[in-house]
Amino acid sequence: MSTLNVKLSKTAGTPPGTLVYTGERTQYETQLELIQYDETRHFRIQSDDPSLILKEIKPGMINWINVTGFRNLTVIGQICDHFAIHPLHQEDICNAEHLPKAEDNDQYLFLTLKFLEYDVENDVIVPEHISMILGQDYILSFQEKPGDSFDQIRDRILKSQGKIRSKGCDYLLYRLIDNIVDHYYLVLDTLEESIEQLEDNLIHRPSNEMAEIIMSHKKKLIFLKKTIFPFTDEFRRLIIEETVLINPKTYTYFADILDHLSHFVQSIESYRETINSLMDLHVSNNANRMNNIMMTLTMIATIFIPLTWVAGIYGMNFQFMPELNWKLGYPFILAIMVAIGIGMYIYMKRKRWF
């Protein structure tokens, strides 16, 4: 059974809104973290008990609840139910295979996207499913595993660095998305270096494994396209339609993210063209190598055709062949055969057949 069928079978036949985690990171326990702040105060609480976290929610302050790990879906359901999150959005939070999207249902803004890391050792792009919900005075974020670029944002909040403490929830949402998008740069830069190295090897050190490597890079680009393209469209629509949950001044920051995403889209298309060109070059190299091999074999065969004809004549064993009784007949015939071979080689060389 394929991996895709296994993932689909987890949700097959379940009612809409049923919380079923479709990812593979089941080893991470569900942990909750509340970071609460305004311009003058900040608090941080970590627990696996949702009631302890929820009772600390204070209106008028920024309440950021970060959930890591999908092992205990009951906890995730309790958090979402407290903020009246639609069951279908709860289902999307747990669906690690869901494509990126952004939806505004008036009460809150729901976003789901992918956090990407490039595993250089195994040469693969590792995605992490992340969902965010922006509401009035709160942000909910859901991650498959702990430890990511959000640590920098936590430090800036707790140390009161930059302007994040003086801004609202919409600015915090911008910073979270911006950190995820910044990692796209790291992935693209690493992939670009890998493609440049592949191009250099293909030109100077071609090998039989090149086709497999090219296809591996092509699959990475297809995955990036499936990840970044939909989110770019959804994010553009979010900016165009606007929402009361986002301050008009914050849209300038959101537009900057959209510029980055548009740049990624153009870069991915450029890399795809490069990969297609490299595949064409690989096919051309193989064809040229095959042509050289066939040309060499044809030259050898052409040279040996008259030599085989001479050898065939003197191998017929007729009784009356005067040369057979000639003392110098054998070396004379060998000399003629060598002369024929050399003469044909010189002739083909002058004709520039090779």
C-alpha positions in Angstrom: 0.0 0.0 0.0 1.4 3.4 -0.9 2.0 6.2 1.7 -0.7 8.3 0.1 -3.3 5.6 0.6 -2.2 5.1 4.2 -2.7 8.9 4.9 -6.1 9.0 3.1 -7.3 5.9 5.0 -6.9 7.8 8.3 -9.8 10.1 7.4 -11.8 7.9 5.1 -15.4 7.5 6.4 -15.1 9.9 9.3 -17.7 12.7 9.8 -16.7 16.2 8.7 -14.9 18.0 11.5 -13.5 14.9 13.1 -10.0 15.5 14.5 -7.7 13.0 12.9 -3.9 13.7 12.7 -2.7 12.6 9.2 1.0 13.4 9.7 3.8 11.1 10.9 5.2 13.0 13.9 3.2 11.2 16.5 6.1 11.0 19.0 5.7 14.6 20.1 3.5 15.1 23.2 1.0 18.0 23.0 2.3 21.0 24.9 0.8 24.4 25.5 2.4 27.7 25.9 0.8 31.1 26.7 2.7 34.3 26.1 0.7 37.2 27.3 1.9 40.8 26.9 1.3 44.5 26.4 3.7 47.4 26.3 4.6 47.2 30.0 4.0 43.6 31.1 4.5 40.1 29.9 3.8 36.6 31.2 4.7 33.2 30.1 3.0 29.9 31.1 3.8 26.4 29.9 1.6 23.4 30.6 -0.1 20.4 29.1 -3.4 21.3 30.9 -5.6 23.5 28.7 -7.8 24.6 31.6 -4.7 26.1 33.3 -3.9 28.1 30.1 -7.4 29.2 29.2 -8.2 30.6 32.7 -5.2 33.0 32.3 -6.6 34.6 29.1 -7.0 38.4 29.8 -8.9 40.7 27.4 -7.0 43.8 26.5 -3.7 42.0 26.4 -2.1 40.1 23.5 -2.6 36.4 24.2 -0.5 34.0 22.1 -1.2 30.4 22.7 1.2 28.1 20.9 0.4 24.4 20.7 3.1 21.9 19.8 2.6 18.2 19.1 -0.6 16.5 17.9 -0.5 13.4 20.0 -3.3 14.5 22.3 -6.1 15.8 19.9 -8.5 16.2 22.8 -6.3 19.1 24.1 -6.4 20.7 20.7 -10.1 20.3 20.5 -10.6 22.0 23.9 -8.5 25.0 22.9 -10.4 25.4 19.7 -13.8 24.9 21.3 -13.0 27.6 23.8 -12.5 30.1 21.0 -15.4 28.8 19.0 -13.2 27.6 16.1 -15.3 25.9 13.4 -15.0 22.1 13.4 -13.9 22.1 9.7 -11.0 24.4 10.6 -10.1 22.2 13.5 -10.0 19.3 11.1 -7.7 21.3 8.8 -5.4 22.0 11.8 -4.8 18.3 12.2 -4.6 17.5 8.5 -0.9 17.6 7.7 -1.5 17.0 4.0 -3.8 20.1 3.6 -2.7 22.7 1.1 -1.9 26.2 2.4 -4.9 28.5 2.7 -6.3 31.6 4.3 -9.9 32.1 5.3 -11.8 34.9 7.1 -15.0 33.9 8.8 -15.6 37.4 10.4 -14.9 36.2 14.0 -11.4 35.1 13.3 -8.8 34.7 10.5 -7.6 31.1 9.8 -4.4 30.3 8.0 -2.6 27.1 7.4 0.9 26.9 5.7 4.1 24.9 5.7 7.3 25.6 7.6 10.2 24.2 5.4 13.7 23.1 6.3 16.3 21.6 4.0 17.9 18.4 5.3 21.3 18.7 3.6 22.5 15.4 5.0 19.7 13.4 3.4 19.1 16.0 0.6 15.4 16.4 1.2 13.0 19.2 2.0 11.3 18.6 5.4 7.9 20.3 5.7 6.0 21.0 9.0 2.3 21.7 9.0 1.5 24.9 10.8 -1.9 26.6 11.4 -2.6 30.0 12.8 -5.8 31.7 14.0 -6.0 35.4 14.5 -8.9 36.7 16.7 -9.7 39.6 18.9 -6.8 39.9 21.4 -5.5 36.4 20.7 -3.5 34.3 18.4 -3.5 30.5 18.3 -0.6 28.7 16.5 -0.4 24.9 16.0 2.9 23.1 15.2 3.7 19.5 14.6 6.9 19.6 16.6 8.7 21.9 19.1 11.7 24.0 18.2 11.6 26.4 15.3 12.2 30.0 14.2 9.4 31.2 16.6 12.0 31.1 19.4 13.4 34.4 18.1 10.0 36.0 18.3 9.5 34.7 21.9 12.8 36.2 22.9 12.0 39.6 21.4 8.7 39.6 23.3 10.1 38.5 26.6 13.1 40.9 26.3 10.9 43.8 24.9 13.0 44.2 21.8 11.8 46.0 18.7 8.3 47.2 18.2 6.4 43.9 18.7 5.3 44.8 22.2 3.8 48.0 21.1 1.8 46.4 18.2 -1.4 44.3 18.2 -2.1 40.7 17.4 -2.1 41.4 13.7 1.6 42.5 13.9 2.4 39.3 15.8 0.7 37.3 13.1 2.9 39.1 10.5 6.1 38.3 12.4 5.2 34.6 12.7 4.4 34.4 9.0 7.5 36.4 8.1 9.7 34.0 10.0 8.3 31.1 8.1 8.7 32.8 4.8 12.3 33.7 5.7 13.0 30.0 5.9 11.9 29.7 2.3 14.9 31.8 1.4 17.2 29.3 3.2 15.6 26.4 1.3 15.8 28.1 -2.1 19.4 29.2 -1.5 20.4 25.7 -0.6 18.5 24.3 -3.6 20.1 26.9 -5.9 23.6 25.8 -4.7 22.7 22.2 -5.3 21.4 22.9 -8.8 24.6 24.9 -9.7 26.7 22.0 -8.5 24.6 19.6 -10.5 25.1 21.8 -13.6 28.9 21.8 -13.1 29.0 18.1 -12.6 26.9 17.5 -15.7 29.2 19.6 -17.9 32.6 18.5 -16.5 31.9 15.2 -14.7 28.9 13.4 -16.2 27.8 10.1 -14.8 25.1 7.5 -15.1 23.4 8.8 -11.9 22.7 12.3 -13.3 19.2 11.5 -14.5 18.2 10.3 -11.0 19.7 13.4 -9.4 17.9 15.7 -11.9 14.6 14.0 -11.2 15.2 14.4 -7.5 15.6 18.1 -7.9 12.6 18.3 -10.1 10.5 16.6 -7.5 11.7 19.2 -4.9 10.7 22.0 -7.2 7.3 20.5 -7.7 6.8 20.2 -4.0 7.8 23.8 -3.5 5.4 24.9 -6.2 2.6 22.9 -4.5 3.5 24.5 -1.2 4.3 28.2 -2.1 2.0 28.8 -5.1 -1.3 28.2 -3.3 -0.3 30.2 -0.2 0.8 33.1 -2.5 -2.7 33.2 -4.1 -4.5 32.9 -0.7 -2.3 35.6 0.8 -2.9 37.9 -2.1 -6.6 37.4 -1.8 -6.4 38.1 2.0 -4.8 41.4 1.3 -7.2 42.4 -1.4 -10.4 41.5 0.5 -9.1 43.0 3.8 -10.5 42.2 7.2 -11.3 44.1 10.4 -9.0 41.9 12.3 -5.9 43.5 10.6 -5.0 47.1 11.1 -4.8 49.0 7.8 -1.3 50.1 8.8 -0.2 46.4 9.2 -1.1 45.7 5.5 2.2 47.4 4.5 4.0 44.6 6.3 1.7 41.9 4.8 2.4 43.4 1.3 6.1 42.9 2.0 5.5 39.2 2.6 3.5 39.0 -0.6 6.5 40.5 -2.5 8.7 37.8 -1.0 6.3 35.1 -2.0 6.1 36.5 -5.5 9.8 36.4 -5.7 9.8 32.7 -4.6 7.3 31.9 -7.3 9.5 33.5 -10.0 12.6 31.7 -8.6 10.9 28.4 -8.6 9.8 28.8 -12.2 13.4 29.8 -13.2 14.8 26.8 -11.4 12.3 24.5 -13.1 13.4 25.9 -16.5 17.0 25.3 -15.5 16.3 21.7 -14.4 14.5 21.0 -17.7 17.5 22.4 -19.6 19.8 20.2 -17.5 17.7 17.2 -18.4 17.9 18.1 -22.1 21.7 18.5 -21.7 21.9 15.1 -20.0 20.0 13.5 -22.8 22.1 15.3 -25.4 25.3 14.2 -23.6 24.1 10.6 -23.6 23.2 10.8 -27.3 26.6 12.3 -28.2 28.4 9.7 -26.2 26.4 7.0 -27.9 27.1 8.6 -31.3 30.9 8.6 -30.5 30.7 5.0 -29.5 28.8 4.0 -32.7 31.3 6.1 -34.8 34.3 4.3 -33.2 32.7 0.9 -33.8 31.8 1.8 -37.4 35.4 3.0 -38.1 36.8 -0.3 -36.7 34.3 -2.3 -38.7 35.0 -0.3 -41.9 38.7 -0.8 -41.6 38.3 -4.5 -41.0 35.9 -5.1 -43.9 38.7 -5.2 -46.6 41.0 -7.0 -44.2 38.4 -9.6 -43.7 37.9 -9.8 -47.5 41.7 -10.5 -48.0 41.7 -13.0 -45.2 38.6 -14.7 -46.7 40.3 -15.1 -50.1 43.4 -16.8 -48.7 41.3 -18.9 -46.4 39.4 -20.6 -49.3 42.1 -23.4 -49.6 42.0 -23.7 -53.4 44.6 -26.1 -54.8 46.0 -23.6 -57.4 47.0 -20.5 -55.4 50.6 -19.6 -56.4 51.0 -17.3 -53.4 50.6 -20.2 -51.0 53.9 -21.6 -52.2 55.7 -18.2 -52.2 58.3 -17.9 -49.4 57.4 -14.3 -48.8 53.7 -14.6 -49.4 52.7 -14.5 -45.7 54.6 -11.4 -44.7 53.6 -9.8 -48.1 49.9 -10.2 -47.4 50.3 -9.0 -43.9 52.0 -5.9 -45.2 49.3 -5.3 -47.7 46.6 -5.7 -44.9 48.4 -3.2 -42.7 48.8 -0.8 -45.6 45.1 -1.0 -46.3 44.2 -0.4 -42.7 46.5 2.6 -42.4 45.4 4.0 -45.7 41.7 3.8 -44.8 42.4 5.5 -41.4 44.3 8.4 -43.1 41.5 8.7 -45.7 38.7 9.0 -43.0 40.9 11.4 -41.0 41.3 13.7 -44.0 37.5 13.5 -44.6 37.0 14.6 -40.9 34.8 11.6 -40.2 36.1 11.7 -36.7 
